[in-house]
Amino acid sequence: MTDLSTTSNKSASNNLLRRDVRFLGHILGEVLIHQGGNSLFTIVEKIREMSKTLRAQYTPEMYEELKETVGGLAPEIRHQVVRAFAIYFQLINIAEQNHRIRRKRDYERSAGENVQPGSIEDVIRELKSLNISSGEVQEIISGISLELVMTAHPTEATRRAVLDIHQRISRDVAELDNPNLTFREREQLREKLLGEVITLWQTDELRDRKPTVIDEVNNGLYYFDETLFDVLPQVYQELERCLLKYYPEESWHVPTFLKFGSWIGGDRDGNPSVTSDITWETLTLHRKLALAKYEEELQALIGHMSFSKNIVEVTGELLDSIEQDRANIELNLEEGLRNEKEPYRIKVRFMLEKIRHTGCPSVPDTKKYTAPEQFKSDLQIIERSLRNHFADYIADAYVQKLIRQVELFGFHLASLDVRQHSKEHEAAMTEVLAGMSITANYAALKEQEKIELLTSLLNDPRPITSPYTSYSESTHECLNVYRVVQKAQQEFGRSCISSYLISMTQGASDLLEVLVFAKEAGLYLQAADGSVTCTLQSVPLFETIDDLHAAPEIMSTLYQIPAYRRSLDSTNNLQEIMLGYSDSNKDGGVITANWELRMALRSITDAAKKYDVKLKFFHGRGGALGRGGMPLNRSILAQPADTVGGGIKITEQGEVLSSRYSIKGIAYRSLEQATSALITSALCARNPKVDASEAQYEAIMRGISERAQQKYQDLIFRDEDFMTFFKESTPLPEIGELNIGSRPSKRKNSDRFEDLRAIPWVFAWTQCRYLLPAWYAAGTGLGSYYQDNPEHLAVMKDMYNNWSFFQGLIDNLQMALAKADLLIAKEYGSMIKDQKIANRIYQLIEDEYRKTSELILQITGQQEILDNVPVIQESIRLRNPYVDPLSYMQVDLLSELRASRDGGGEDDPLLLREVLLTINGIAAGLRNTG
């Protein structure tokens, strides 16, 4: 496999990307010959050329010939052809990631002459150019907050072993840019890469079992270990460097504003494998990694601490701390390491000993750290002493970095959120209250009755549970979660778990139930004077369109309940609220979901302002376009500026984790862009621009949303044949066999659309190239305003050019339309048993696709979809010919597999394996799963 390049961009930088793609393509070609002979290489090249030709100039004859060639492959060859195309995409993705890092280095190489757009320096320089004072900058920096939350949502189709190989290939490809390589070194590098691609070819891409929850926890910890522990401090260091450069009159220490959290091991919604014991084990693993990383850092620090008392004067504070350590800890040092003239090394060795004993219950407190603040205090003693004898560089480069790591990660590494479905709490509360003869059937009470009862229970100091009462297994587990949280806060610190998210929140009682259970575990304590200490906040998750509409009233009801309102005293009147992008999209379609989420942000914020409550919004975005996915910086800038004041949380899940955080350079760039976007958003919030046209735009958008929702729901909910079309024309059933997550694909053992999770819903549509959730009904919605009226078109053009919300919406639609391919999608219809259903619904979808595409081109004034982002347009255009053969093969394989299953025969393991390989390959080619 050779060239995936274009001559449309002649820049030297893009020439290097083409070089890498061509280089890796040639290596894969050699591997195909080496592993499968010339016959394999020849058939792969033939299919590739036919697919490229078909894309360049479509003819029905070529189309049928390609399908016949693919359909005529013998199983043993077909298996290898599928893998060849799938691995090719893996290599191209690596090359493109490396090119992003290369572009950043090109800017940095210009020695400040050119500042990269979206960088930290770019935004700080902008502040200076706007004459923003250092005092106001200080306020902006102190007010921003972003927490990125890793989830275990099953959308990462790539195995960890494969990602490890990708990392090694990435490092080797980056080395090709080294101008000092000799001819022989370049040859050795090529041989090394050849070996890595052979290893990739001979490594199974598929998991042989579903991962356990602890497997998923370790997968998440991989990113802390490999990149985030080092990269996060670098982001802070760069921000402080730029602040000092443009505001040298100030001394800058940036407060903690950017950190990571996790759901993995805490999210039990629909996943019975996440138990209270698993949550405890997760927290233990978090601490274990944090302490191991600190031990690594301290070991490295010793090498830089050879300062001798014969030459420098250290502080008495440092010497006193060493004597205090010596009184409590006995070091077993080799003779050569007992240099009393090198006090820093002695101090660091005492610190190492305390780190190694941290968390060991059998070790006395004097021989270990009981809190990260003690560790930080020791580091600060070293830092002050170093600066005392002018070793500032060492203090800045090594000790300050470690201090920052302690501030960011503590001993708990990352805050873990707990999540559970509201119905689980209701069921447990019903059993508990019936057992105490408080009410016979709590679940049957009206909402107001529930609120009154739960409020009285919060104000009553008496418990409602007893250790002598036997509960059902589910209720016992529900109660035990709160006990584990209380124990964890004592052991790992309060920051280890502080948010309890409630899926499908539909009433104020859903939040009060969590507080009542928290009270039972000592997490909600009311003093005699009525003051409340609450260390676990109830966090509502509003997911459906109806829930978004109800959210302001639900929250207003809670703010008026004194027992609830006092719980916010512990968070400085800050309430966290989560909004779900996936289920709202699945429920109402992409246009309506985006509009309703925007309106919900505003109405929920307005409700909170009435009660003097600050809000932290948690945006539950997925990786795919149909689940709110977009680049991190754009997702921040997409929020109304007045809704970010209390901080933002955003989910990072599945393939997003590996694409953003597996390589340090990419991780840094993503977090740098996020920081820049945060500061930009904070500046906009302080200086709001009132646009007189926005009220008109919003009125238009409201009508567009209503019509789009009607069109979407006409098909998804009201067409009796739709579910047949969906299940039979997509690989939905087979996706569940991919072993990419511990969580079931349905909340219940049900075939109802309502019980299907949003992730497999989007994943299945992506695989068959429709990408329907990301664009369907948009054309009808937009057309309901346009109605062939030139004046209305002019207004929509103004909306696109002058309103960031509408521009972002249209550009996301462009991305989805560009990735979709209805010619390929139609092939999947051949698997539908009733072809009348297949043809009728396909025609509905095709008509909507054409209408949406045409309207978007009129609104944007473009000739083709994605003309506004030619780099991505070209990437998709060049990828499609390589995805197409995988799609044709997937249709053939699915048809064969389903025919076998319908006939009652046993599964052919090789056939199922080939289906799953095509799923992996298409996911890599489109760079999306769910």
PyMOL commands that set and color helices and strands:
alter all, ss='L'
color gray80, all
select helices_A, chain A and resi 12-56+60-71+75-109+120-129+134-143+160-175+183-201+213-246+276-302+316-328+335-337+343-357+365-367+372-388+392-409+422-435+442-444+447-459+473-492+494-496+508-520+545-559+562-571+581-588+590-610+625-627+632-637+641-643+655-661+664-686+694-716+722-729+732-735+753-755+758-767+772-774+778-786+790-802+804-819+822-831+835-860+870-902+909-926
alter helices_A, ss='H'
color red, helices_A
select strands_A, chain A and resi 146-151+258-262+415-416+418-421+499-503+524-526+532-534+537-542+574-580+614-620+648-653
alter strands_A, ss='S'
color yellow, strands_A
deselect
rebuild
show_as cartoon
